[in-house]
């Protein structure tokens, strides 16, 4: 990507392809807005989803994307996790919500947070 946020000259995208992608993103926005109006999603989720679509639009506009052919015979490789049957819940049968599996070590957690933030704990 050059200083102007454009894709390199040797990777120029087809304007018709970009227009098609922009139309597809507009359809995604329409779906998001309809879900919001129906009450299927709340305002925060609508905002985040809209922002994601706008980020995708920017990527399309500057040509910083590569289209990948999807193999329709293998539906298990989809990025859609809405029907993902695996969950991240533990097998802990305790009734307390928010239980953390395993032992919590405050010192190592503090060290990890200091490292991630780049600042010492206060």
Protein Blocks (a to p, Z undefined) as FASTA:
>chain_A
ZZkopacfklcccfklmmmmmmmmmmmmmmmmmmmmnopacfklmmmmmmmmmmmmmmmm
nopaccddddfklmmlpcblklccbdcbdfbfbfbghiaedjddfklmmmmmmmmnopac
ZZ
